[in-house]
């Protein structure tokens, strides 16, 4: 008969704390009824992708909508995958998207009473619970070599059996104390495995917050819960941490569904209530070559990396809003009904999440981005463009921030109201949208409307220079356009021209287009009187003169 207490004490002599003492340091959270506790648990691999943000947005909404807690835990138990600066990459990525963590790891330590929030600093906590499992006979040391595991794998492949460590392949499961001690005396490395009582003949009922009611096959594998370096595997670490930290909902990608039976089994073995699980559908895209759907790929798709969006100039709020259209099928309808409300007012629900793949579409993101930016205040657009251009376009930043009031006034044109202008989808659009406001960037195309002769254009510019008033209203400006039109034989009303085109050279729109081209150097620009008011009289008269000289 194996003396499990003796074995546990022999393997973990340095662990003197009991599970009860550890749990006493993590009291039950005092939160309102129905409040959810969620966590983001990325690994510091140096790469943060859209899927991380997609899941984190679900975490954040579930927690904060319910008056709960959203925390950041760094899952750094896999040292082989960790890269230098990986934690900074994680924290920078989430802060760039403004995701507000209530607790967790920070660059210079941590915030909250449920830490440490880095798994690499929690080794003795995990070992305390592994020691307890071993005392119950639910865990054991395994001295299998890589060669032995490879041989078992090959045999399973030849026999078309399930891969893994179970049944007759679990060769250290029932070894005697003498055999174990003999290996220990030789200084042989070992891992600790969980002794599964499961069978693949059994099904477990599971109610997933996204996938709904489902049945999964019970786990029969004796999985590794503690590696030979004394650090736990993800499977065991997250079970211990989610219990101690009071996690109520675990949001993760559907690729983790295969390991769900292991995790539910571990919670049961520890005597703990498992959190709810929400397995999110994978982000897909249409493959340009095949026309079929495929997963977003790190190798093929630059838009998978979170750094892509700042580089392209997508505001963080726009990316989050677009992700919300993928997460909840009723969000777009809500947004149309509430164009001015902040996104966080939307009643997010896991019930409205799709169980199948969410299709990522960069064109749709761009449309969402245009819409979001069109509802921003001019000063907010200014602040974001100033910050973005400082990092990504210093030449433009110098010009854009030279006269803050002028830049804000320009961005204000056509903003507000039921149909705001939608010229800007990404911050890279701002420079070509307003470059004509800066003499340094002004590169005019003086091609005049085809109905206007060169002589007429020069004369119109002269006439306008005589009557220009920078403080005119748009209506006052248009009255002047009508007067100039009539003087040169152009219809003062477009309607009149359309009814009798043979009586006129053109219409009033041709005249205002001549002025627009002279001032902006192109045919498309925001409301001209507003633009000229911002430019001021000297700049406008200089532009009119330069155009005349060029014709």
Buried (B, 14 or more C-beta within 10 A) or exposed (E): EEEBEEBBBBBBEEBEBEBEEBBEEBEEBEBEEEBBBBBBBBBBBBBBBBBBBBBBBBBBBBBBBBEBBBBBBBBBBBEEEBEEEBBEBBBBBBBBBEBEBBBBBBEEEBBBEBBBBBBBBBBBBBBBBBBBBBBBEBBBBBBBEEEBBEEBBEEBEEEEBEEBBBEEBBBBBEBEBEEBEEBBEEEEEBBBBBBBEBEEEEEBEBEBBBBEEBEBBBBBBBBBBBBBEBBBBBBBBBBBBBBBBBBBBBBBBBEBBEBBBBBBBBBBBBEBEBBBBBBBBBBBBEBEEEEEEBBBEEEBBEBBBBBBBBEBBBBBBBBBBBBBBBBBEEBEEBBEEEEEEEBEEBEBBBEEBBEEBBBBBEEEBBBBBBBBBBBBEBEBBBBBBBEBBBEBBEEBBEBBBEBEEBBBBBBBBBBEEEEBBBBBBBBBBBBEBBBBBBEEBEEBEBEBBEBBEEEBBBBBBEBBBEEBEBEBEEEEBBEBBBBBBBEBEBBBEEEBBEEEEEEBBBBBBBBBBBBBBBBBBBEEBBEBBBBBBBBEEEBBBEBBBBBBEEE
